[in-house]
Amino acid sequence: MTDTQTGTAAGSPEPLWTPDPDRVAASRMAAFRDWLRAQRGLDLPDYPSLWEWSTSDLEGFWGALAEFTSTRFHSPPERVLAVDATPGAVWFPGATLNYAEHALRHEGVAVVLRREDGHRAELTYAELRARVAAARAALRALGVVAGDRVVGLVPNTPEALIAFLAAASLGATWSSCSPDFGAPAVVDRFAQVTPKVLVAVPGYRYGGRDYDVRPVVARVRAAVPSLVATVLVGGGDEPGTLDWDALLAEHAGAEPAYDPVPFDHPLWVLYSSGTTGLPKGIVHGHGGILLEHLKMLALHSDLGPGDRFTWFTTTGWMMWNYLVSGLLVGATAVLYDGSPGHPDLSALWRVVEQERVTYFGTSAPYLQACLKAGLRPRDDHDLSALRVVGSTGAPLTPEGFRWVADAVGDVQTASVSGGTDMCTAFVAAAPDLPVWVGELSCRALGAAVAAYDERGRPVLDEVGELVVTRPMPSMPVFFWGDEDGARLREAYFETYPGVWRHGDWIRITPRGTAVIYGRSDSTLNRGGVRMGTSEFYRVVEAVDGVADSLVVDTSDAANPDGELLCFVVLDAGAPLAEVEPELRARLRTQLSPRHVPDRFVEVAEVPRTLNGKKCEVPVKRILAGADPERAVSRDALRNPDALLPFLNWISR
């Protein structure tokens, strides 16, 4: 694979941003190294040496992190890592603790809510503790105990956070879906975990329109017989439901309490995309998420009291779980409820300005949309408080990196990659490392990330499978309903026994930075030249007139002469006949002649999952002749009708 992803010649990386030495010295990463020197006698003067130690001495690193971050154990651990294996690692045996206790131990402003209609609200940590205590008492009165499940069909609002923390404080397990999910998608997820209580909204607003959620709530109630109560937030006199405000008022004055639970006690259930079957219920533990998020937010993001942290997300994406963990380090979590494009693409930048946001996280497609629209936030907004722009969800193009530096300002571009599977990023950024165009700055502490070739050997400066070779505390405790662990082993450990295969292409540079090239199971392999789809999209979607695209290589071992097809969504008034010559020319010169598609096909939209990811693999399976019903679950798609052109393609 070439270096087109970085936009620079091989061996000539392009530096974009360098951290200020004073800022580095004042960072929590530097404080951690100083603490290790004073308390452990370890001289780890820079990030590479710290990373090497963190991935070779797992017990030393995670034990030190727990102590440095003042993790409160009600019962102390017998040791840090009793079984060093994947899968099957045993972390902090004997320890008890509670995630919610750590999230609510700070003071100051805890939460700010901003809605697209202009509404604003905030809660201090004291007010949040009081509301969580009331919600906890309400759940107890409804019969919720440790081990039960509480689910939420809620937008990104304080009520979602309060319900989650109340459940966690009891040792109950939380799970949430965004209210824009269709009824079948919600039922597919919630029915698996047999919840006792559903917290839901009767409706929500997005993009200036109001949406009625009551029919979905009714479907869920009918399909999930384990429910003993449904609590509605924000009004709605539905028979058989309880009112959130009335319920909390009834239990006002309850004292905060946190039930100690074992380190790996289920904290929440997240879900795989479910594009090819029932979504997998991915279970994470209290302790593993606590330590992992403390590491990422305190050390890698350098967040603490006085900082304001936001990430544009819904409650159906793991970034919501990551965002609310900002409370663990005492930061203020700024929640945004609504469309990032309403009334225009500057909506989020206005929030960043008005709330004096320190760390603004969003998706790479949003940043690319801002670039394409010609936005220059630094010219229109006071972004002087902003220190970091985070990006995930897809690889950020080199042009996206340069746009942030030019149009946003002197900020760190923290392009990160990870997944729902571990509810974190394991390729990330750090406050003491520079940013290079098109590259993720580092492998995260404690994350033994490597690139493997097809024989399972580590490679440097070559594209390979992204693997994690040592255990991490936030690896799934188990999949819901996977009694013998077979589905979990098949998902991550079948290709390389004992090694986590994540399913992405990665190249690790000699400097320790990394480039992500997209999903390894949707690779473009033309004439033996292998390329990730992100490189292809970078070229295609930079062409004037192209709004979106999906590329599919229909060739495989059984069909070596398959076609390379590019499906494009065009801007209004941009005929394919006029755009196609430019597409072919750019792909030929910027990628290779082998990667010029056999055909370009115009479609109205690209099929995407509920979390907005392009459905490359399901479409490839459909075009290869798989039964569409088996290739993709329509209920797992945000826009299932977008599949019609692909179904029509195979029926021609």
N, C-alpha and C positions, 0 to 999 in steps of 0.2 A: 504494500500500500504506500502511496506517496504522501508527501507532507502538505497536501493541499488543504488539509483541515486547519493547519496553523497559518496558512497563507504566507509562509516564509520558505526560503530554500532550506534543504536539509542541512542541519548543523548551524543554521543562522536564526535562532529563535528571536522573536521580537518582544522585548520587555515593554510592558504597558504602564506599570505602577510599582513603585518601591515604597515600602513602609517608612515612615518617619522614625529615626532612631529613638527620639524621646518617647514617641508613642509605643514603640516596641518595649522599651525599658519599663514603661508603666503598665504593660499588659499583664493579664492574669497568666498567660503562658510563661512570661518571664518570672512571675512570682512563683509559679509551680516549679520551675527549674531551680530557683533560689531555695525554695523549701526543700527540694530533694537534696540539694547540696548540704543544707544545714541539718536536716533530719535523717537523711539516709546516707550521707557521705558520697553521693553520686555527682560526678562532674560531667554534666551533659550540656555543653555550652551553646548548642544550636539545635534547630529542629530535626535535622537528619539523625543526630546522635540520640535525641530524645525518642524519635520514632523507632529506631533500631532497638533500643532498650525496651520500649513499650510492647513490642511484638515478640521479643525473645524471652522476657521475664514477665509473663502474664500475671502471675501472683504478685510480683513486686509492683507492677504498674497499677493494677486495679485496686490493690490494697492501699497504695499510696493515694490514689485518687479519692477513695472513700474517706480517708482521713483528712486530706487537704480540703475537701468540700464540706467537711463537718457533717457527713452522713450519720444520721441518728439510728443506731441499732437498739431495739428494745432488748433483744437477746443477742449477744455477740456471736460472730461466726466462729466455727471451729477452725476454719482456715479459709483461704480465698478461693482456690480451685482444687476441689477434691478429685474430680475426674477430668483429665485434660484430653478430651476427645470430641470429634464432631461426626455425627450428632451424638448427644448424650453427655455433654459437659455438665458438671455439677458445680455451681458457683455458690460461694458463701453458705455452705451447709450449716444448719443450726441457727442462722441469723433470722431475726424478725424485724420488720420495719413497716412503714406505710408511706406510699408516694404522696398522698394528700397532705400529710403532716409537713412534708418538706415544701410543698407548693404554697402553703399558707403560713409560713413562719416569718415572713418579712413584714415591713411597714411601708407606708407611702401609697402612691396610686398603683393599684394592681391591674385594673382593666379599663380601657377606653373603648367604647362602641361608637363606630361611625357607620351610618346607613346611607345608601345612595340617595335617599330623599332629604338628606341634610340633618337628620336627627343625630344627636350626640348625647352620650351618657358616660358616666365613669363611676367606678367603685374603688374605694381604698381597700387595702388588705384587711383592715378591721371590718369593713362592711362586707367584704367577700366572705370572711370567716363566719360572720353572723348568718349570712344567707345559706352558706353551705351547712352550717349547724342545723338550721331550720329544715333544710331539705333532707338532711340525714335523718332527723327525727321523724319527718313525714314518711320517708321510705321505711323506716323501722316500724312505724305504725301500720304500714301496708303489708308488713310481714317479710320485708327484705332482710336477709341475713347473709353472712359471709358465704361466698360461693354461688349466690344467686346472680342472675343477669338483669341489668337495667339497660334498656335501649332507647335511643333518641332519634327521632325524625325531625331534626331541628336545623335551622341555619346557624351561621357563625355569630352567635350572640352570647351575652353573659349567662343566659339561662342554660345553654348547652354546657358551658364550663361548670356552672354550679351543680347541675345534675350529675355530671361526671365525677367531680370531686366528692360529692356526697356519697355516691356509690362506692368510690374507691376508699373513702374513710371507713366504710363498713366492711371492707373486704369483698364487696360485690364487684362483679365484672361489667364494664361498660362496653357498649358497641353503638355506633351511630351511622346514619345515612343522611345524605343531604335531601331536603324535601323536594328537590327537582327530580329525584329518582322515581321511575314509574313503579306502580304497585307490584308487578311481578319481581322486579329487581330487589325491592325492599323485602318482600316475603322470602325470596330465595336466601337472603342473608339472615334476617331475624329468626325465621322459623328454625334454622339450624341450632341456634343457641338457646331455644326455649326460655325466653325472658319472662320475668315475673311482672315487670312494670314497663310501660311504654310512655315516654315523654315526647309529645309531638306538638306541632303548630297546626292551626286550622288553615293557614295560608301564608304566603310570602310574596315579596315584591322583587322583581328582577327586570332590569332594563326598562323601567318605567311602567311595567305591567304587573297586575295582581294575579296570583295563581291560587286556586282553591285546592287544598291538600286533603280536605275532609273525605273525599271518596277513597283516597289511598289509605288514610287512617282506618276507615271502615273495613277495607279489604284486609289490612294487616290484623285487625282485631278478630275478624272472622277466621283467618287462616292460622292464627297462632293461639291455640287453646290454652297454653300455659299462662297467658296474661291474666293477672288478677286485678289490674288497675291500669287505666289510661289517663294521663294527666295532660291537659291542653294548656299551652302557653300562649297568652295573648288573646284571651276571649274565646267565644264559641260555646254556645249552650247545647252541646251535643249530648243526647241521652246516654247515660251510663259512663260518663267521663267526669273527671275532677278538674277543678280550676287551679292552675299553678299558684297564682297570687293568693287565693284563699287558703290553699294548703299550707303555704309558707307562713301566712299570717297566723294560722292556727297553731303553729309550732314556733312562733317567734320567741326569742329568749332562751332557746335551747343552747346548752353549752357545747362548744366545739370538742370533739373527741375523735380519736383515730385508733382503730383496732389494729394491733400489730399482726402481721401476716408473714408467712415464710417468704424468703427472698424470691422464689419463683412462683408465688401465688398469682393467678391470672389477674392482670390489671385491666386489659381491654382485649377485644377481638377486632382485628382488622380483616379486610377481605381482598383476595386476589380479584383481578378484573372480571373473571367469570365469562370470558368471551367464548370459551370452548366447553363449558359445562358449569356445574354448580360452583359458585365462588368458594374458594378454600377459606375457611375461618382460621386466621393466623393469630395465635395467642401469644401475648408477651407478658412477662412477669413484672411485678412491682419493682424489684431491685434492679433487674437488668435494664429496664427503661430509665429508672432514676439515675443510675450511674452513667449510662450512655449519653443521656441528654444533658446531665451536668457537665460531662466532658465536652460535648459539642458546643453547648451554649456558653459556658464559662470560659473554656480554654480556646476553642477554635473560633468562636464568634466574639469573644471578649465582652460578653454582656454581664451586667450586674445592676445593682440598685442605681437608679437615676437614668438608666437607659430605657429607650422606648423601642420595642421590637414588634414588627408586623410581618406577616407573610400572607399574600393573597391566596385564599384557600376556601374550600367548603368543608363541612364536617364529614364528607364522604371520601376525603383524601388524607393520607397520613400526615400531610403538612399541617393539618389542624392539630393533631396530637403533638406535633413538634412545636407549633406555635404556642400552645397553652403551657408547654413546659418552660417557657420563658419565666413563669412564676417561680420555678425552682431556684433561679439565680437572683430573684428579687427585682427583675426588670418589670416594666409596664407592658402588658400585652395589648396591642392595639388591634381590635377586631373590626373587620370591614364586612358588612352585610350588603351584598348587591352585586351589580355588574361592574367590571373594571372599565367598561366602555360606555357607561352612561353617566351623564349625557354625552361625554366624549372620552377619548383615551387619556385625558389629563386627570380623570377622576382620582386615581390613586396618588398621583403626584401632588394634588391639592391636599390630600390627607397627610402625606409625608411632610409637607410644608407646615400645615396648620397644627399638627400634633408634635412637631419637632422630633420626628422619628430618627432614631440612631441607626437602625438596621432595617432596611426594607427588602423583603424577599418576595419574589414573584416567579412566574414561569418564563422560560426562554421564549416561547411564542409571544407573550405579551411584550417583552423587550423588543423582539423582532418587529412586532406590529408598530410600536412606537417609532422605531427606526424608519420603517417603510412610510409612515405617515409624516415624516419630517419633523417630529417633535424635538424641541430643545428645552427640557424641563429647567435647566439652569438659568435660561433667559427669562422664564415666566414665573418661577417660584423661588422663594428663599429656602434653599436646601442646605443651609450652613450647619445644621445639626446632623446631617446625614454623613455617616462614616462608611457604610458598607451597602452595596446592592447585591443581594443574593439571587441566584438563578438556578432553577432545576426543572424537572419535568421532561426535558429534551436537551440535547447538546446545544449550547449557545455558540453561534457561528463567530468566526473571527471578526466579521463586520459588527456583530452584536457587542463584542468586547470593546471594539474601538468606539462604537456609538456611546456606550456608557461613559468612557473616558472623556469623550468630546462633548456630549450633549448633557450629561448629568453633572460631571465635575470631578474634582480630585478625590475620588472615593475608591475603595477596594472593590473589585468585581469578584465576588465569591461564587463562582460556578461550582456546583456540588452535584454528586451523583450517589445514589444509594437505592433505597426502595422500601416499599411497604413491608417486605419480608423481615427486615430488621428495624423498621421504623426509624431510620437514621440515614446519614450520608457517610459512606466509608472512603470516598474520594472527595476531598474538600479543599478548604482554604485555611489559612492560619494568619494571625496578626503580625507574625514576624517573618513572613515570606513574601517575595514579590509576586506579581501577577504577570504572566506571559500570555500573549495573544493566543486565544483558542485553546488554552490549556487549564486544567484544574491544578491548583498549586501543590497539592500533596496527597499522600495517603494518610488517612486520619490516624491519630494515636490509637494504639491497641488494635488496629485493623491490619492484619497481615495480608494485604492485597497484593496479588501478583498477576502477571499475564502468562497463560499457559499455551504452548503450541498444541498441535493435534495429537502429539504423543504424551501430553501431560508433563512437559518439561518447562520450567520457567524461562522466559525470554525477556531481554531488555532491548528497548528501542525497536521492538517489532510488535505488530498487532497480534493479540492472542485473546483467548477466553479470560474474562475477568473472574478470578477465583479468590477466595479467602481461605488461607491455609491453616489458621489457628482459630480456636473458639472465640466468640465475642458474647458478652452477657446478654445482649439484646437479640441474639438469634432466637427464633420461636421456641417457646417452651413445648408446644405441640400444635398440631392442627386440630380444630374442633371435630370430634367424632372419629379421629384417626387413632383408634385404640392401640394398634400395634406399631404405629409410627411408619407404616409402609408408604403412605402418601408423602410424608415429609422427606423420607430418604429418596424417593423417586424424584421429587421436585428439585432437590439440590445436590444429592450425593451419589447419583447413579453413574454419572460420567467419570468422575474422579473419586473413587472411594475414600472417604475421610476428609475430602476437600470440598468446600462449598463452591459450586458453579453457579454464578449469578445469571448468566444469559446475555451478557453484554460483551462487545468487543472493546478492548482497551489497549493502549500503548503507553508504557511507562518509560519516560525519557531518562537519560543518564543524570539529569538534574533532580530526579524524584518527582517531577510533575507528571501529569497524565492527560491523555486525550481519549474521550469516549466516542465510539463510532456507531453507536446504535445497537440494536438487538442482534445477537449472533445467529438467531434462527430466522432472520430475514435478510441475510447477507446477499449481496449481488456478486455472483461468481461468474464472470464472463471470460471464457477462454483461459481459465486458470488464474485470472487476476481478481482477487477478492477485495470487496470494498463495502464499507458500512453505508447504510442508507442516509445517515446524517450528512455525509459529504455530498451525496446526490441532491438532497433537498436544499442544501446551502446554495448550490449553483442554480437550480431550477427556480426557486422562490425569490431569487434576486432579480430575475428578469421582469421588466415592466409588463404589467398585464396579468401576471400569475399571482393569484391570491393564495393558493394552497396546492398541494400535490401528494400523490401516493405512487410509489414505484414498487413494482413486483417483478421478480425474476422467476419465471415459471419453469426454468430448467432445474433439474436435479439429477441424481445418479440414474434414475429410471428414464429420464427424459432430457438427455444432454443437449438437445437441440431446441429447447423451449425458448420462448420469446422474452425479451425485456420490455415491459409495458410501463408507460408513464401516464397516469391519469391526472389531469390538471383541472383545477377550478380557476376560471378566468374572471378578471374584473369585467364589469359591464362595459360593453363596447369594444372588447379586445378579442377579435376573431382568432381562432386557432391557426388559421392559414397564415396570418401575419406574425403570430408569436412563435410558431414552430421553427422557422429557420434560425432565429436567434437562439432558441433552446438547443438546437442541434449543434450550432457553432460553438456555444459556450461549453457544452458538455464535452465536445471533442477536444477542445483546447485546454480546459481546466481539469478534466478527469482523464479520459482516454477515448480513442475511437471505439474501443470495445464497449464502452459504457454509454454510447448513444443508443437510446431505445429503438427497438424495431418499430414501435408505434407510439404515438401520442393520442390520447383519447380524452375528450372533454367530458367532465361530469359536473353536476350541480354542487356536490359537496363530498368531502372525504369522510368515510365512516370512522367514528371515534368512539372510544369507550366512555363510560360515564365520567371518568376523570380526564377526558380530553386527549388521550393518546391515540395515535393513528393505528388503525387495525391492519397492520401489514401482514402478519402471519395468517389470520383468518381469511383474508382476501386471497392470499397465495394458495391456501388450501382449497378455497372455492374454485379458483381458476384452474387448479390441478385436477379438478373433477370430484372432490370430496362432496359428500352429502351436505348441502348448506346447513341443514338442521344440526348436524354434528360439528361442522366447521366453526360455527359461531352461534352464540345465544343472542337473539335479537334484544332480549330484555337487558343485556349487559351493555347495550349501545346507547349513546346519547341521541343518535339520529338513525334509527334502524332503517328508515326508507332510503338512506344513502347506499344501502347494499343493492338496490334494484338494478343499477347499471351493470354491476358485476354478475348478477344472476342472469341478466339478459345477454351478457357477453358469452357465457358458456352455453346458452340455449340457441345461439345463432346457427 
